[in-house]
Amino acid sequence: MKNNTVPDMFPSFFSGIINSYPQIFFSNNRVFATILLIVSFFDFWAGTSGLFAVVISNTLAYLIGLNQANIKKGYYGFNSLLVGLGFGSYYQPGVSFFIVLAFAAMLTLFLTLWFEGAIGKYGLPYMSLSFLVATWLVSLATRQFTTLQVSEHGIYMTNEMFSLGGHPMVSSYNWFLEMDIPEPVRIYFTSLGAIFFQYHLFAGILIAIGLLIYSRIAFILSLVGFFSAHFYYQIVGADIHELSYGFIGFNFILTSIAIGGFFIIPSRWSFLWVILLTPVISIILTSTQSILALFQLSVYSLPFNMVVLLFLYSLKFRERYFTKPELVGYQQYSPEKNLYSHINYKARFGKSIYFPFILPFWGAWKVTQGHNGTYTHQGDWRHAWDFELIDEEGLTYTEKGDYPEDYYAYNKPVIAPADGRIEEVTTDVEENNIGNVDLEHNWGNTIIIRHADQLYTKVSHLKKGSIKVAAGDSVKKGQILAHCGNSGRSPYPHLHFQIQGTPYIGSKTLDYPISHFISHTPRSFALKSYETPLKDELVSNITKNTSLERAFHLIPGQKFSYQVTPDSGPEYQVDWEVQIDALNSTFVFCEKTKSKAYFYNDGEIHYFTHFDGDKSSLLFQFYLASYKVMMGYYRDLEVKDNYPVNTFNNRILGILQDFAAPFCIFAHADYSLHYVTMNDELMQSNIQLHSVTSARIGNYEIKKMECDLFVGPHGLERFIIREKEMSITVTLLHKR
């Protein structure tokens, strides 16, 4: 039976309250949250009312049984917070006031849920719409409530400041008030304060500081949004005082942050759209203000909500230019994190949108005719490959090559390049003698496989009588389909392979990459991902190594214990467990530091994707050291990759990069993994890998870490980390 104690009924209750404050700025930063909480209490009763409304809203959310993660993040609290701040700054506190406010918070929660469902089904955010509707409804209703008194807050601001902090607070307030700063800058700061219903310079400056701490990009966008509006008003001759009247200029600030860096990846294009949308905000602001004035209602954040929702909805109808601007795919509540993760993801997995195909054979084959070939791969059929087997001298046959059986490719297995269903098969074309071609049956014996809508593969010139599948059969990646032959327009045995968009023999080809393959040269190997094999290139699929696969095939529920031996200091033990979250994302969890290293394995390559937690932990070092590991062993092969720019904490350089990030990336974080030795060929074990992690600004290196990983028959048995003059040896104790 479940325990009904208060902590069980209201988990993370404080977090849900504090996180409601920065949600107004699309943030979950705790420092920013603390600053906003303090600012809200500059008007004590406004701050108290805002806090009261959040508590009521979140309590109801728990009691109703809403998603606890959403409550904790402040999703169901920030609209009620705005309602509470607004009414607390307008009405005198009292019993009747707090009764009305409690039910206003309830109404706001219900409206939030309604907008979440009504707008969310279109993939759009509900923003602060419930605050607007609830505030307007309650404002109209309270005109009939005779016990509510209009507040005198703000009339005697010096007295209120004295009650909050005595003479130091009054002196600080007056100092800010008397600052000799340009009027547009003063309106900017006061507009920031107005978001929290604090209509004075001091509050705006503190919020600006908090905004700068939370996100350098968001801070720049707030300036771009507001001063674009100020410039536009001067150009068109509009009343510049409209920005300061009620300080509704904050609509431009919030819109610029939302469009420029939160819902949209920060870039030149997002900044351009912020500027272009400024006149639209102004039109909506001026027109709706005139309409709402008839009912004695304020426009509040209506223009911000309308413009953001209209713009995001418009982007859903695009048929091209999907990166100008580009929508955020995975929201991390930080413009910088959104940008850096996006850049890193595109570099690592940008081509993984393609359906993954392997090469349709075992072993290493030579591309004797590639795309735009000399002979037959031309015009609509130019995106195809011909493959042949060669020996160490580069010959494709033994003896004199007078017979099909003399050719190394002849009668070799042809395999399915991916899972699919057999669409069409030709089986009865006779084999050619060497030098002859069958122009009547151009493709010879052929198999076409359907893999997805408008995506098929075709293998041709197969050996008569070798085909093992029939139309309608389901096949698995790597399954033997037939054997290479010499049928059709084939003067000598070879395998023709193409990817096409329609299910017919003779269909036009598609320019489509192979997911992963190894490129062989006499002295080295190279891993290529989502690339096109080139003419004369010797290529093969990745041959998996059982020990590497065992070491990096991490399954939820696995537990690892390691003994950590620093070169100085006492030994200690770490315990890791592979877990999976509600989004079906897998990660390695460190019990001691509560850190998480998320990973992805496509069956051929292990990737760590992102890290959440203590960056001084051993798990973070392991995340860096095994960032990308291929499951095959090829001596001296080097795997390269890049980390997100913000992976390493160099505070000053990081801040400079944040400011420049939408326009220029000058910091780089690189990864390389070298396959050193394998001492037990029979057991495919006792493998040594060497990884290097480096961070640099231009050619200046600011961080370097090296790691030797030792893989035995039981997986990763030991690894040694070296950084500067320090080293750590980590040894597997047990795995279960």
C-alpha positions, 0 to 999 in steps of 0.5 A: 500500500502506498504511503500517503505522507506529505512528501509522497503526495507533494514530491519536489514541492519547493522545486515546483514553486521556485522553478515557476519564476524563471519559466516566465523567461523560458529558463530553469536556472536556479540563480535566476529564479532566486533573483526573480523571487527577490525582485517580486518582493520589492512590492511586498504584497505583490510578491506575497500574492504571486507566491500564494497563487503559485502554491495554490496552483501547484497544490491543486495540480498535485491533488488533481494528479497532474504530471509531477515532472511538469509541476516540478519544472514550473509549467503549471505555476508560472501563469498563476504567478503572473496573475498573483503578481498582477492582482497583488500590485493592484489590490489591497491585501485582505481576507476577501482578496486572498479568497478571490486570488485562490480561485483565480489561481484555480481558474488559471490552472484550468485554463492552462490545461485547456490551452495545453490540450487545445494548442498543444495538439498542433505542437505549439506552446501555451505560453502565458495565454491562461494568465491573460484570459484569467486576468481579464476575466477576474478583472471584469468580475472584481469590479462588482466585488465591493470589499476589494480595495485598490492598492496604494502600492508604489505611491510612497515607494520610498517608505516601502523600500525603507520597510524592506531594507531600511536606509541602505535599501532607500539609498540604493533605490534612490541611487538607481533612480537618479542615475544619469542614463539615456531614456531608452536604456531606462525604459528597457530596464523598467520594461524588464521590471514590468514583467514582474509588475515592478515598475522601477529601474532597480528591479529591471537592472537586477532582472537584467543581471539574472538574465545575463547569468542565465544566458548571454544569448538571451540577454543580447536578444532582449537588447536586440528586441527592445532597441529594434522596437525603439528604432522602428518607432522613431522611423515610422513616427509612432508615439515612443511613449507607448513603450513606456506607458505601462512599460509594455515594451517587454512584449518585444523583449519576451518575443525576441528571447522566444523567437531568437533563442528558445523555440528557434536555434540561435543564428543569424536567421533567428536574429533577423526574424526578431528584427522583422517581427518587431513591426508586427508586434507594434501593430498588434500592440497598438491595435489591441490596446485600443480595443481593450481600452474600451473595457478598461483592460490592459494589453499585458503580454497579448502581442508577445503571445500572438506573434510567437504562436503565429510565427511558430505555426507558420513555420509548420507549413514550410516546404523548403528552407527548413534551416532558415531558421531552424526549430529546436528539436530537444529543448534544454532551456538554454539558448546556448545549450540548444545551439551547441547541442544542435551543432554537435548533433548535426555534425555527428548524426546529421546524415543519420536521417537516411535509412541505414544500409550496409554493403550487400556482401561479405569481405572487402570488394573493390568499386570498379564503377561508381556513381557517374561511371564511365560505362553504364552508370549514366543519366537517370542510372548514374547513382549505382555501384559495380563491385568486384573481388580482387587479390593482393595484386589487384587482379579480379581473377585467377588462372587466365580468367577465361571462365566465370569460375576463375573470378573471385566474385563469382558465386560469392554470397550476396546479402540483404543491405537492410531489413525489408520485403522482396518486391520483385525477383528475376531468376531465369536469365542464363549465365554469360561466357566471359566477354559476352553480354546479354543486351536483351536482359540488361540487368540479368537475374535481379532482386528488388527489396522494399525497405520503406515507402519510396525506398528500394534496393536492387542487386543484379547480375546474380547467378542463375539458380542461386536465388534463395528468396521469392517475391513477398518474403521478408528478409533481415539485414545480412541475410543471404539472398543469392550468389554473384553471377554473370547474367545480363549485361555483364561481360565478367562476374560482378555485383551491381547495387543501387538504391531507387525510389520505385519498385521496378527493374530499370527504375531511376537511381537515388543518390543515397549513402551507405551508413557505415563502411571501412575503406581499405588501403595497403597501409591503413583503414578508415571508418566512413559513415553515411558516405558514398563509396568511390571508384577504385575504393576497396570497401567492406562492412564493419566486421564486429569484434566480440570483445568490443561488442561485449564491452560497449553493448550496454543493456539496462539493468547492467551494473559495474563496480570499478576500483579507482587508484589515483597516482596520489591519494587513497583508492576508492570504488565507484558503482555504475548502472545502466538505466533507461528513462521515460523517453526510452533514452539509455544512460550510465548512472553513477550512484555516488555523484548522481551523474548520467552519461547518455548513450546510443548504439546503432549496432556498429558504433557506440556513441555517448550523446550528452552528459548531465551531472558532476563534470569532476566525476570519473563517469564524465572522464569515461564519457570523454574517453569513450565518446565514440567507439566502433565495434570492429577492430582494425589496427591503427584505425582512427575514429574522430568526433567532436564534443559540444562546444560547452563540454569544458568549463573555461568560464571566461572563454565560455562566456565570450563564446556564448556572446559570439555563438549565433554568428561565430564558433571559435572554440572547438572540442575534439575527440580521437580514438586509436586502435592500437593492438589486439594480442589475442586474435583467436579470442578477439580480445586483449585489445588496447585503445587510446583516446585523446580529448582536446579543447582549443581556441584556434590553435591554442590548446586549453585542455588535453586528456588521454586514456588507454582502454583495455578490453578483454574477454569480459569486456572493458577490464581496465582504463587509465586516464592521464591529464597534465601530471595526474593519472588514474587507473580504473580496474573492473571489480565485477560486472553483473 
